[in-house]
Amino acid sequence: MTDTTGTTDLDAEDRKIVTLARSARARNQVAEGAAVRDETGRTYVAGTVALESLKLSALQTAVAMAVASGATSLEAAAVVSTADTPADADRAAVRDLGGPETPVLLAGPDGALRLRVTAG
């Protein structure tokens, strides 16, 4: 697991998924927003799902959307949250599709990168 902070470490594609995750959180007025990038560069964006019969974090929802759309792997994942670390269940969902070395970026509501870890 790698731990680095600061937005200067982000390339343009990683900044894009952080921005998309932040937008989903704000637009849907949910606790978290997330975005993932698949092996072809397509992105999937989601917010927290909190229904009576279905509860998914934003990152779990984004991974599910990628799988449902035919993605076979992930290049990166981002979540925007007030949490200090990505939830274990979120990292597991990313790991299931992308593998243990897939980067998971955690940004605060302001979009600033707080933490970079691997899904492993």
N, C-alpha and C positions, 0 to 999 in steps of 0.2 A: 504494500500500500504506500503510495507516494503522497506527500503532503506539501503543497506549495500554495502560497497565496499571492495575490496581485494580478491585475488585469493585463500587465505587459507580457505575461506568459501565454496569452491566448492568441492563436492565429485567427485569421478572418473567419474561417469556417466555425471555429469554436465560439467566437464572439456572436456569430449569427444564431447558434442554437441557444445561447444564453439570452439573447435579445428576444427570440421567439418564446422562450419559456416565461420570461418576464411579462411579455405581452399577454400570454394566455392567462397568467395569474391575475393581471389587472383587468383584462376584458371580462373575464368570467367571475371576478370577485370571489376567488376561492383561495384556500390556504396555501396551495402550491401550484406552480406551473412547471411544465417540463417539456423538453424536446429531445429527440434522439435523431441521429443521422445513420442511415443504413449503409451497406457496402457499395451502393451505387450513388451515394450522395443525396438521396431523397431524405427529407425531414418529416417527422411526425410530431405534432404538437398537441398537448393535452393539459387539462386542469384536473384537480382532484374530483373524484366521483364519490358523492356521499348520498346514496339513495337508501331507502329502508332496506331493500333486499340486496344491495351491491355497494361495497365500499372498496375503492381502489385509490392508491396514491396517484398523483399526477404522473410520476415516472412509470409506475406499473401500467397505467392507461396508455401512455405513449408507446411503451414496448408492445403492449397488446395490439395497438393500432398498426405498428410496424409488422408484426407477425401476420395479422389479418390481411395486410396488403401484400404479402408475399416476400417480405424481407427475410434473408437467410442469415444475416449477420449485422452487427452494429459497429460503427467506427467510433462513436462517442455518444455520451448522454449528458444532459444538463438539467438541473433542477433549481428552481428559485423558491426559497423558503426562508423562514425565520429560524429553522433548525440549525444546530451547530455541526451536525454531520448527516450524511445521507443515511436513511434507515437501512437496516440490514436487508429487509425484504425488497427494497428498491435496488440495492446492489445485486441481490440474487437474481432479480428479473433481468437486469442488464447482463449479468454473467451468463444466464441461460441462453441468451441469444447472441451475445457478442464475445463471450469468453472472459477469462479472469483478468486479462490485461486491458480490457476496454476502459478508457478514462471516464470517470463520472465527475462532473464539475458541479460544485455547489456554490450558488451565488445568493446574496442577500436580496431583499426586495428592491434595493437601489441598483441592482445589476452588477455590483462589484463582486468579483470572485473571492470567495472565502476559503475554499478548500478544493483540492484536486486529489482524488483517490482513484484506485483501480477498482473494478468490479469484484476482483478476486478476494 
